[in-house]
Amino acid sequence: MSTTAPETVVAQYRVRADREAEFRALLERHEPTLRRLGLAVGAPTQRFRGHEREGLLYVEIFTWRDAAAVEAAHRHPEVAAIWDAMEPCLEARGGKPKWDFPHVSPLP
């Protein structure tokens, strides 16, 4: 895969019920931070709230500028601050990780 092609991600967050308000406030800061830093591009981020059998699930769909943007986000202190604060709001359950980030491509 080219490092210059945009990469769409379907971020899945398994949110602890007792930390939902805190998580949601962090999620509201996520996209604006990524966009301001030039890491996310394209259509506005889509966010969804739902439930799996085991509990609360948030889904966030957005597009990284490219693979280099994904790597840059992992090194950027502003992004790390959001992700670090999100982590204790999440829980692994049902054999699934706290959070998961499958990258997807549109079908023709």
N, C-alpha and C positions, 0 to 999 in steps of 0.2 A: 504494500500500500504506500502510496506517495505521502511524504510528510507535508506536502503543500495542499492536500485535499482536505476540505472540511470534514469533520467527523461528528456525526450525531450520536448522542448518548441518551439512553433511557435510564436515568438514575432512580434506583429504588431504595427507599429508606424505611426500615422497620422501626417505627417510632414507639417508644415507651409511652403508655397512656398518661402517666404522671408527669411527663416532660413535653407534652405536645405543644403547649403555648410557647415554651422556650425554643423548641425546635422550629416552630413556624416563624418566629421572629428572625431566627438565623437564616431560614430559607428565603425570607423576603430580602435579605441583604446579599444573597448569593449571586443572583443574576446581575444586578447592577454593578457589583464588584467585578465580575468576570468581563462584562461589557466595557466598563470604564478602563480596565487594563488591556483591552483589545484581545482578550482570549476567547470570548464567545461572539458569534456572528449570526447573521441570518434572522429568521423569523423570531418573534418574541418567544421566550420560554413558556412552555405549557406546564402547568402544575395540576396535579390531581390528588385527592384524598380518598382513600378507600380502606377496605378491610380484606385481609387474608383470613384463612380459618383461624389462625393463631393470634391475630391482632391488627393493629393500625398500620397502614401502609401509605406512604406518600410517594408519588412518582413525579419526576421532573424531567422534561424532555427539552434538550437544547443542543446547539451545535457549536463545537469547538472550532476555532479558526483553522486548526490543523493539528497534527500529532505533536508538533513542537509546542503548541499552546497548552496541551495536556501536561507535558513535562514542565513547562514554565509555571503552571498553576501549582504544581507540587513543590516548587521552590519559592514561591512568592509568599512573603510573610502575611499579607492581608488575606489571601485565600486560606493559608494554613490556619490563621486565627479563627476563621469561620468553621473550617472543617474540624479543627481541634475542639471547638465548643459544641459542634453537632454530635460528636462521637458519644459522649455520655448520655445523650438523649435517645440513643438507639439501642436495640437489643437483637442478638442473634436468636432465631427461633424457627421451629419447624424444619431444622436441618439447613436453614438458609442463613447467610451472613447478615450482619447488622445493616450493611449497605452493599449494593451491587451496581455495577456500571457497564452493562452491555452496550457496546457500540453497534449501531445498526445502519443499514443502507436502504434507501427506498427501492421498491420493486419497480421494474419498468412497466 
